């Protein structure tokens, strides 16, 4: 009996997961070297920094800016990889985080001095982030929330109060708020760029709230960044219905490299020491959209 169990376990470990490959990378915080290292670890780019993920969908859950000196370089990297991914039959989905929002609204309290220098000074940086600037115009096109298969991706998380109209309506509301009403509720503490309840609240509070949001969105799990994991490891909550992927990739937060990956129903964390299986919620399908 023991021998049979060992054989079964070995086969289960060796069996490759099937289904479309979906990768998510958490907060990068203007640290280009670590961003490149994390992307290469996940197989998103090759040693030269070019797209290497083929037809995979890669989601970056926001906070590319602030804390480090490389916001401009990382935004340029995201734009280039988006083009390369499309040419390869894949997709890169960069999402807005609260730090991109802050920069677009002129809140620079976390901007690294080297970041200003990289733009050529404050005036040049403000011009680049303006509605018609190279970075500002592109950032204003990004979504706050994405759905791939049965998984919702957001920087902070989608609270039920903002889920009832669906993802498209929520993204439209965020863009409209950035363009005309920075005090709009959708940009506030319960909005998708700032919400921390799913990560910080006790599970007896967080999980029922999460379940209501997932039901409204027709999804089975949610993947979020924003709230940094001090141990540098991806966390699962609510029986696998939530994955927390801000592991502190940037030097400012500990230089913890890693990524979230799913192939069909099976999700795992990718680390320099090797992959680690994650809890998968009931009801996740192998389809991708």
LUMKELO-704734 format. One record per residue (C-alpha): x negated, y, z; chain; residue number from 1; residue in one letter. Coordinates in steps of 0.02 Angstrom, whole numbers. Layout:
<pt X="X" Y="Y" Z="Z" chain="A" n="NUM" res="A"/>
...
end
This chain:
<pt X="0" Y="0" Z="0" chain="A" n="1" res="X"/>
<pt X="-140" Y="120" Z="45" chain="A" n="2" res="X"/>
<pt X="-231" Y="78" Z="-117" chain="A" n="3" res="X"/>
<pt X="-73" Y="111" Z="-217" chain="A" n="4" res="X"/>
<pt X="-49" Y="280" Z="-133" chain="A" n="5" res="X"/>
<pt X="-229" Y="328" Z="-169" chain="A" n="6" res="X"/>
<pt X="-210" Y="281" Z="-353" chain="A" n="7" res="X"/>
<pt X="-48" Y="380" Z="-363" chain="A" n="8" res="X"/>
<pt X="-129" Y="531" Z="-280" chain="A" n="9" res="X"/>
<pt X="-278" Y="526" Z="-398" chain="A" n="10" res="X"/>
<pt X="-165" Y="516" Z="-551" chain="A" n="11" res="X"/>
<pt X="-55" Y="657" Z="-487" chain="A" n="12" res="X"/>
<pt X="-206" Y="767" Z="-460" chain="A" n="13" res="X"/>
<pt X="-274" Y="728" Z="-634" chain="A" n="14" res="X"/>
<pt X="-110" Y="750" Z="-727" chain="A" n="15" res="X"/>
<pt X="-112" Y="915" Z="-822" chain="A" n="16" res="X"/>
<pt X="32" Y="1033" Z="-796" chain="A" n="17" res="X"/>
<pt X="135" Y="1069" Z="-950" chain="A" n="18" res="X"/>
<pt X="224" Y="1223" Z="-1014" chain="A" n="19" res="X"/>
<pt X="174" Y="1399" Z="-1064" chain="A" n="20" res="X"/>
<pt X="28" Y="1472" Z="-968" chain="A" n="21" res="X"/>
<pt X="68" Y="1626" Z="-865" chain="A" n="22" res="X"/>
<pt X="-69" Y="1718" Z="-769" chain="A" n="23" res="X"/>
<pt X="-52" Y="1862" Z="-646" chain="A" n="24" res="X"/>
<pt X="-191" Y="1974" Z="-585" chain="A" n="25" res="X"/>
<pt X="-166" Y="2085" Z="-433" chain="A" n="26" res="X"/>
<pt X="-227" Y="2258" Z="-386" chain="A" n="27" res="X"/>
<pt X="-391" Y="2310" Z="-468" chain="A" n="28" res="X"/>
<pt X="-414" Y="2483" Z="-392" chain="A" n="29" res="X"/>
<pt X="-536" Y="2560" Z="-515" chain="A" n="30" res="X"/>
<pt X="-670" Y="2427" Z="-494" chain="A" n="31" res="X"/>
<pt X="-718" Y="2378" Z="-671" chain="A" n="32" res="X"/>
<pt X="-851" Y="2248" Z="-629" chain="A" n="33" res="X"/>
<pt X="-736" Y="2151" Z="-514" chain="A" n="34" res="X"/>
<pt X="-589" Y="2170" Z="-633" chain="A" n="35" res="X"/>
<pt X="-692" Y="2092" Z="-773" chain="A" n="36" res="X"/>
<pt X="-751" Y="1955" Z="-657" chain="A" n="37" res="X"/>
<pt X="-574" Y="1912" Z="-602" chain="A" n="38" res="X"/>
<pt X="-510" Y="1913" Z="-781" chain="A" n="39" res="X"/>
<pt X="-651" Y="1800" Z="-836" chain="A" n="40" res="X"/>
<pt X="-622" Y="1683" Z="-689" chain="A" n="41" res="X"/>
<pt X="-441" Y="1663" Z="-745" chain="A" n="42" res="X"/>
<pt X="-492" Y="1633" Z="-926" chain="A" n="43" res="X"/>
<pt X="-411" Y="1793" Z="-986" chain="A" n="44" res="X"/>
<pt X="-573" Y="1861" Z="-1061" chain="A" n="45" res="X"/>
<pt X="-737" Y="1785" Z="-1117" chain="A" n="46" res="X"/>
<pt X="-913" Y="1835" Z="-1066" chain="A" n="47" res="X"/>
<pt X="-908" Y="1980" Z="-1189" chain="A" n="48" res="X"/>
<pt X="-746" Y="2048" Z="-1116" chain="A" n="49" res="X"/>
<pt X="-635" Y="1998" Z="-1262" chain="A" n="50" res="X"/>
<pt X="-464" Y="1916" Z="-1249" chain="A" n="51" res="X"/>
<pt X="-486" Y="1728" Z="-1225" chain="A" n="52" res="X"/>
<pt X="-315" Y="1675" Z="-1160" chain="A" n="53" res="X"/>
<pt X="-241" Y="1630" Z="-1329" chain="A" n="54" res="X"/>
<pt X="-51" Y="1627" Z="-1323" chain="A" n="55" res="X"/>
<pt X="-40" Y="1649" Z="-1134" chain="A" n="56" res="X"/>
<pt X="58" Y="1787" Z="-1050" chain="A" n="57" res="X"/>
<pt X="-47" Y="1888" Z="-927" chain="A" n="58" res="X"/>
<pt X="35" Y="2007" Z="-804" chain="A" n="59" res="X"/>
<pt X="-66" Y="2138" Z="-710" chain="A" n="60" res="X"/>
<pt X="41" Y="2196" Z="-565" chain="A" n="61" res="X"/>
<pt X="-19" Y="2376" Z="-554" chain="A" n="62" res="X"/>
<pt X="-138" Y="2483" Z="-451" chain="A" n="63" res="X"/>
<pt X="-275" Y="2494" Z="-580" chain="A" n="64" res="X"/>
<pt X="-319" Y="2667" Z="-514" chain="A" n="65" res="X"/>
<pt X="-391" Y="2745" Z="-354" chain="A" n="66" res="X"/>
<pt X="-515" Y="2687" Z="-220" chain="A" n="67" res="X"/>
<pt X="-651" Y="2653" Z="-350" chain="A" n="68" res="X"/>
<pt X="-734" Y="2755" Z="-489" chain="A" n="69" res="X"/>
<pt X="-673" Y="2660" Z="-643" chain="A" n="70" res="X"/>
<pt X="-490" Y="2705" Z="-673" chain="A" n="71" res="X"/>
<pt X="-524" Y="2772" Z="-846" chain="A" n="72" res="X"/>
<pt X="-625" Y="2619" Z="-898" chain="A" n="73" res="X"/>
<pt X="-494" Y="2497" Z="-832" chain="A" n="74" res="X"/>
<pt X="-350" Y="2586" Z="-918" chain="A" n="75" res="X"/>
<pt X="-449" Y="2580" Z="-1081" chain="A" n="76" res="X"/>
<pt X="-481" Y="2394" Z="-1050" chain="A" n="77" res="X"/>
<pt X="-295" Y="2362" Z="-1025" chain="A" n="78" res="X"/>
<pt X="-251" Y="2450" Z="-1186" chain="A" n="79" res="X"/>
<pt X="-383" Y="2355" Z="-1285" chain="A" n="80" res="X"/>
<pt X="-336" Y="2186" Z="-1214" chain="A" n="81" res="X"/>
<pt X="-152" Y="2220" Z="-1251" chain="A" n="82" res="X"/>
<pt X="-197" Y="2240" Z="-1434" chain="A" n="83" res="X"/>
<pt X="-311" Y="2088" Z="-1436" chain="A" n="84" res="X"/>
<pt X="-181" Y="1981" Z="-1348" chain="A" n="85" res="X"/>
<pt X="-48" Y="2024" Z="-1475" chain="A" n="86" res="X"/>
<pt X="-165" Y="1980" Z="-1618" chain="A" n="87" res="X"/>
<pt X="-199" Y="1810" Z="-1537" chain="A" n="88" res="X"/>
<pt X="-14" Y="1771" Z="-1511" chain="A" n="89" res="X"/>
<pt X="-23" Y="1808" Z="-1325" chain="A" n="90" res="X"/>
<pt X="38" Y="1951" Z="-1218" chain="A" n="91" res="X"/>
<pt X="-35" Y="2066" Z="-1086" chain="A" n="92" res="X"/>
<pt X="95" Y="2148" Z="-974" chain="A" n="93" res="X"/>
<pt X="21" Y="2289" Z="-870" chain="A" n="94" res="X"/>
<pt X="142" Y="2353" Z="-739" chain="A" n="95" res="X"/>
<pt X="150" Y="2516" Z="-645" chain="A" n="96" res="X"/>
<pt X="95" Y="2521" Z="-464" chain="A" n="97" res="X"/>
<pt X="117" Y="2656" Z="-334" chain="A" n="98" res="X"/>
<pt X="-59" Y="2721" Z="-366" chain="A" n="99" res="X"/>
<pt X="-27" Y="2750" Z="-551" chain="A" n="100" res="X"/>
<pt X="131" Y="2840" Z="-497" chain="A" n="101" res="X"/>
<pt X="36" Y="2949" Z="-375" chain="A" n="102" res="X"/>
<pt X="-89" Y="2999" Z="-508" chain="A" n="103" res="X"/>
<pt X="47" Y="3039" Z="-633" chain="A" n="104" res="X"/>
<pt X="133" Y="3151" Z="-504" chain="A" n="105" res="X"/>
<pt X="-29" Y="3239" Z="-456" chain="A" n="106" res="X"/>
<pt X="-59" Y="3153" Z="-290" chain="A" n="107" res="X"/>
<pt X="-246" Y="3122" Z="-292" chain="A" n="108" res="X"/>
<pt X="-278" Y="3087" Z="-108" chain="A" n="109" res="X"/>
<pt X="-356" Y="2916" Z="-146" chain="A" n="110" res="X"/>
<pt X="-453" Y="2965" Z="-302" chain="A" n="111" res="X"/>
<pt X="-638" Y="2921" Z="-294" chain="A" n="112" res="X"/>
<pt X="-759" Y="3066" Z="-333" chain="A" n="113" res="X"/>
<pt X="-843" Y="2956" Z="-462" chain="A" n="114" res="X"/>
<pt X="-676" Y="2935" Z="-550" chain="A" n="115" res="X"/>
<pt X="-660" Y="3122" Z="-574" chain="A" n="116" res="X"/>
<pt X="-838" Y="3126" Z="-638" chain="A" n="117" res="X"/>
<pt X="-801" Y="2987" Z="-762" chain="A" n="118" res="X"/>
<pt X="-665" Y="3095" Z="-839" chain="A" n="119" res="X"/>
<pt X="-781" Y="3245" Z="-850" chain="A" n="120" res="X"/>
<pt X="-705" Y="3344" Z="-708" chain="A" n="121" res="X"/>
<pt X="-536" Y="3382" Z="-630" chain="A" n="122" res="X"/>
<pt X="-469" Y="3480" Z="-777" chain="A" n="123" res="X"/>
<pt X="-510" Y="3341" Z="-900" chain="A" n="124" res="X"/>
<pt X="-435" Y="3210" Z="-786" chain="A" n="125" res="X"/>
<pt X="-273" Y="3307" Z="-766" chain="A" n="126" res="X"/>
<pt X="-263" Y="3327" Z="-955" chain="A" n="127" res="X"/>
<pt X="-291" Y="3140" Z="-982" chain="A" n="128" res="X"/>
<pt X="-150" Y="3098" Z="-859" chain="A" n="129" res="X"/>
<pt X="-28" Y="3227" Z="-927" chain="A" n="130" res="X"/>
<pt X="126" Y="3168" Z="-1024" chain="A" n="131" res="X"/>
<pt X="34" Y="3195" Z="-1188" chain="A" n="132" res="X"/>
<pt X="-137" Y="3138" Z="-1124" chain="A" n="133" res="X"/>
<pt X="-223" Y="2978" Z="-1176" chain="A" n="134" res="X"/>
<pt X="-194" Y="2889" Z="-1011" chain="A" n="135" res="X"/>
<pt X="-39" Y="2980" Z="-953" chain="A" n="136" res="X"/>
<pt X="60" Y="2949" Z="-1112" chain="A" n="137" res="X"/>
<pt X="18" Y="2763" Z="-1107" chain="A" n="138" res="X"/>
<pt X="55" Y="2741" Z="-922" chain="A" n="139" res="X"/>
<pt X="226" Y="2820" Z="-946" chain="A" n="140" res="X"/>
<pt X="272" Y="2681" Z="-1068" chain="A" n="141" res="X"/>
<pt X="237" Y="2542" Z="-943" chain="A" n="142" res="X"/>
<pt X="369" Y="2443" Z="-852" chain="A" n="143" res="X"/>
<pt X="382" Y="2429" Z="-664" chain="A" n="144" res="X"/>
<pt X="455" Y="2253" Z="-670" chain="A" n="145" res="X"/>
<pt X="436" Y="2107" Z="-790" chain="A" n="146" res="X"/>
<pt X="521" Y="1938" Z="-803" chain="A" n="147" res="X"/>
<pt X="430" Y="1790" Z="-879" chain="A" n="148" res="X"/>
<pt X="529" Y="1630" Z="-879" chain="A" n="149" res="X"/>
<pt X="608" Y="1617" Z="-707" chain="A" n="150" res="X"/>
<pt X="479" Y="1727" Z="-621" chain="A" n="151" res="X"/>
<pt X="496" Y="1913" Z="-581" chain="A" n="152" res="X"/>
<pt X="337" Y="2016" Z="-570" chain="A" n="153" res="X"/>
<pt X="328" Y="2184" Z="-482" chain="A" n="154" res="X"/>
<pt X="199" Y="2285" Z="-389" chain="A" n="155" res="X"/>
<pt X="290" Y="2299" Z="-224" chain="A" n="156" res="X"/>
<pt X="447" Y="2195" Z="-252" chain="A" n="157" res="X"/>
<pt X="624" Y="2217" Z="-315" chain="A" n="158" res="X"/>
<pt X="746" Y="2251" Z="-173" chain="A" n="159" res="X"/>
<pt X="929" Y="2199" Z="-201" chain="A" n="160" res="X"/>
<pt X="978" Y="2383" Z="-198" chain="A" n="161" res="X"/>
<pt X="884" Y="2405" Z="-362" chain="A" n="162" res="X"/>
<pt X="919" Y="2235" Z="-442" chain="A" n="163" res="X"/>
<pt X="1103" Y="2239" Z="-483" chain="A" n="164" res="X"/>
<pt X="1083" Y="2326" Z="-651" chain="A" n="165" res="X"/>
<pt X="948" Y="2207" Z="-713" chain="A" n="166" res="X"/>
<pt X="766" Y="2231" Z="-757" chain="A" n="167" res="X"/>
<pt X="789" Y="2341" Z="-911" chain="A" n="168" res="X"/>
<pt X="898" Y="2465" Z="-817" chain="A" n="169" res="X"/>
<pt X="776" Y="2468" Z="-672" chain="A" n="170" res="X"/>
<pt X="628" Y="2504" Z="-787" chain="A" n="171" res="X"/>
<pt X="727" Y="2641" Z="-874" chain="A" n="172" res="X"/>
<pt X="769" Y="2718" Z="-705" chain="A" n="173" res="X"/>
<pt X="586" Y="2720" Z="-652" chain="A" n="174" res="X"/>
<pt X="532" Y="2802" Z="-815" chain="A" n="175" res="X"/>
<pt X="670" Y="2932" Z="-802" chain="A" n="176" res="X"/>
<pt X="623" Y="2969" Z="-622" chain="A" n="177" res="X"/>
<pt X="440" Y="2995" Z="-668" chain="A" n="178" res="X"/>
<pt X="490" Y="3109" Z="-809" chain="A" n="179" res="X"/>
<pt X="613" Y="3217" Z="-716" chain="A" n="180" res="X"/>
<pt X="649" Y="3178" Z="-533" chain="A" n="181" res="X"/>
<pt X="500" Y="3121" Z="-428" chain="A" n="182" res="X"/>
<pt X="614" Y="3115" Z="-274" chain="A" n="183" res="X"/>
<pt X="729" Y="2986" Z="-351" chain="A" n="184" res="X"/>
<pt X="771" Y="2839" Z="-237" chain="A" n="185" res="X"/>
<pt X="696" Y="2715" Z="-361" chain="A" n="186" res="X"/>
<pt X="525" Y="2792" Z="-326" chain="A" n="187" res="X"/>
<pt X="550" Y="2783" Z="-138" chain="A" n="188" res="X"/>
<pt X="507" Y="2654" Z="-3" chain="A" n="189" res="X"/>
<pt X="631" Y="2523" Z="-65" chain="A" n="190" res="X"/>
<pt X="586" Y="2549" Z="-248" chain="A" n="191" res="X"/>
<pt X="485" Y="2420" Z="-346" chain="A" n="192" res="X"/>
<pt X="322" Y="2518" Z="-334" chain="A" n="193" res="X"/>
<pt X="322" Y="2539" Z="-145" chain="A" n="194" res="X"/>
<pt X="427" Y="2404" Z="-61" chain="A" n="195" res="X"/>
<pt X="334" Y="2296" Z="67" chain="A" n="196" res="X"/>
<pt X="477" Y="2207" Z="154" chain="A" n="197" res="X"/>
<pt X="454" Y="2039" Z="70" chain="A" n="198" res="X"/>
<pt X="275" Y="2031" Z="132" chain="A" n="199" res="X"/>
<pt X="284" Y="2118" Z="301" chain="A" n="200" res="X"/>
<pt X="456" Y="2072" Z="369" chain="A" n="201" res="X"/>
<pt X="481" Y="1907" Z="464" chain="A" n="202" res="X"/>
<pt X="538" Y="1771" Z="345" chain="A" n="203" res="X"/>
<pt X="708" Y="1760" Z="429" chain="A" n="204" res="X"/>
<pt X="734" Y="1939" Z="369" chain="A" n="205" res="X"/>
<pt X="632" Y="1941" Z="208" chain="A" n="206" res="X"/>
<pt X="691" Y="1778" Z="131" chain="A" n="207" res="X"/>
<pt X="880" Y="1809" Z="129" chain="A" n="208" res="X"/>
<pt X="846" Y="1982" Z="55" chain="A" n="209" res="X"/>
<pt X="732" Y="1905" Z="-76" chain="A" n="210" res="X"/>
<pt X="861" Y="1773" Z="-118" chain="A" n="211" res="X"/>
<pt X="992" Y="1907" Z="-150" chain="A" n="212" res="X"/>
<pt X="874" Y="1998" Z="-267" chain="A" n="213" res="X"/>
<pt X="826" Y="1839" Z="-360" chain="A" n="214" res="X"/>
<pt X="1009" Y="1792" Z="-382" chain="A" n="215" res="X"/>
<pt X="1048" Y="1964" Z="-454" chain="A" n="216" res="X"/>
<pt X="900" Y="1949" Z="-573" chain="A" n="217" res="X"/>
<pt X="935" Y="1768" Z="-620" chain="A" n="218" res="X"/>
<pt X="761" Y="1715" Z="-565" chain="A" n="219" res="X"/>
<pt X="685" Y="1583" Z="-450" chain="A" n="220" res="X"/>
<pt X="529" Y="1669" Z="-384" chain="A" n="221" res="X"/>
<pt X="444" Y="1837" Z="-371" chain="A" n="222" res="X"/>
<pt X="259" Y="1881" Z="-384" chain="A" n="223" res="X"/>
<pt X="200" Y="2043" Z="-303" chain="A" n="224" res="X"/>
<pt X="41" Y="2140" Z="-265" chain="A" n="225" res="X"/>
<pt X="29" Y="2301" Z="-163" chain="A" n="226" res="X"/>
<pt X="6" Y="2231" Z="13" chain="A" n="227" res="X"/>
<pt X="-174" Y="2173" Z="25" chain="A" n="228" res="X"/>
<pt X="-211" Y="2001" Z="96" chain="A" n="229" res="X"/>
<pt X="-351" Y="2021" Z="221" chain="A" n="230" res="X"/>
<pt X="-407" Y="1841" Z="200" chain="A" n="231" res="X"/>
<pt X="-430" Y="1859" Z="12" chain="A" n="232" res="X"/>
<pt X="-308" Y="1716" Z="-25" chain="A" n="233" res="X"/>
<pt X="-144" Y="1715" Z="-118" chain="A" n="234" res="X"/>
<pt X="1" Y="1687" Z="1" chain="A" n="235" res="X"/>
<pt X="165" Y="1595" Z="-25" chain="A" n="236" res="X"/>
<pt X="321" Y="1643" Z="73" chain="A" n="237" res="X"/>
<pt X="503" Y="1590" Z="76" chain="A" n="238" res="X"/>
<pt X="469" Y="1412" Z="17" chain="A" n="239" res="X"/>
<pt X="368" Y="1470" Z="-133" chain="A" n="240" res="X"/>
<pt X="498" Y="1595" Z="-191" chain="A" n="241" res="X"/>
<pt X="372" Y="1735" Z="-159" chain="A" n="242" res="X"/>
<pt X="187" Y="1742" Z="-206" chain="A" n="243" res="X"/>
<pt X="80" Y="1884" Z="-138" chain="A" n="244" res="X"/>
<pt X="-68" Y="1910" Z="-255" chain="A" n="245" res="X"/>
<pt X="-155" Y="2069" Z="-196" chain="A" n="246" res="X"/>
<pt X="-306" Y="1979" Z="-126" chain="A" n="247" res="X"/>
<pt X="-423" Y="2129" Z="-125" chain="A" n="248" res="X"/>
<pt X="-516" Y="2112" Z="-290" chain="A" n="249" res="X"/>
<pt X="-601" Y="2282" Z="-280" chain="A" n="250" res="X"/>
<pt X="-758" Y="2309" Z="-176" chain="A" n="251" res="X"/>
<pt X="-657" Y="2430" Z="-68" chain="A" n="252" res="X"/>
<pt X="-550" Y="2284" Z="-8" chain="A" n="253" res="X"/>
<pt X="-681" Y="2148" Z="5" chain="A" n="254" res="X"/>
<pt X="-718" Y="2093" Z="-174" chain="A" n="255" res="X"/>
<pt X="-609" Y="1937" Z="-165" chain="A" n="256" res="X"/>
<pt X="-593" Y="1865" Z="-341" chain="A" n="257" res="X"/>
<pt X="-442" Y="1765" Z="-391" chain="A" n="258" res="X"/>
<pt X="-283" Y="1753" Z="-494" chain="A" n="259" res="X"/>
<pt X="-112" Y="1670" Z="-495" chain="A" n="260" res="X"/>
<pt X="-72" Y="1546" Z="-632" chain="A" n="261" res="X"/>
<pt X="80" Y="1445" Z="-681" chain="A" n="262" res="X"/>
<pt X="100" Y="1314" Z="-814" chain="A" n="263" res="X"/>
<pt X="284" Y="1273" Z="-824" chain="A" n="264" res="X"/>
<pt X="346" Y="1236" Z="-648" chain="A" n="265" res="X"/>
<pt X="175" Y="1220" Z="-568" chain="A" n="266" res="X"/>
<pt X="90" Y="1372" Z="-491" chain="A" n="267" res="X"/>
<pt X="-85" Y="1378" Z="-420" chain="A" n="268" res="X"/>
<pt X="-213" Y="1502" Z="-358" chain="A" n="269" res="X"/>
<pt X="-377" Y="1518" Z="-452" chain="A" n="270" res="X"/>
<pt X="-533" Y="1556" Z="-350" chain="A" n="271" res="X"/>
<pt X="-721" Y="1547" Z="-385" chain="A" n="272" res="X"/>
<pt X="-722" Y="1390" Z="-277" chain="A" n="273" res="X"/>
<pt X="-587" Y="1308" Z="-384" chain="A" n="274" res="X"/>
<pt X="-397" Y="1303" Z="-403" chain="A" n="275" res="X"/>
<pt X="-279" Y="1279" Z="-255" chain="A" n="276" res="X"/>
<pt X="-102" Y="1217" Z="-279" chain="A" n="277" res="X"/>
<pt X="39" Y="1332" Z="-220" chain="A" n="278" res="X"/>
<pt X="214" Y="1292" Z="-160" chain="A" n="279" res="X"/>
<pt X="338" Y="1289" Z="-304" chain="A" n="280" res="X"/>
<pt X="519" Y="1338" Z="-270" chain="A" n="281" res="X"/>
<pt X="664" Y="1229" Z="-323" chain="A" n="282" res="X"/>
<pt X="747" Y="1283" Z="-484" chain="A" n="283" res="X"/>
<pt X="595" Y="1350" Z="-579" chain="A" n="284" res="X"/>
<pt X="604" Y="1297" Z="-761" chain="A" n="285" res="X"/>
<pt X="465" Y="1269" Z="-887" chain="A" n="286" res="X"/>
<pt X="536" Y="1394" Z="-1010" chain="A" n="287" res="X"/>
<pt X="460" Y="1564" Z="-1044" chain="A" n="288" res="X"/>
<pt X="536" Y="1720" Z="-1118" chain="A" n="289" res="X"/>
end
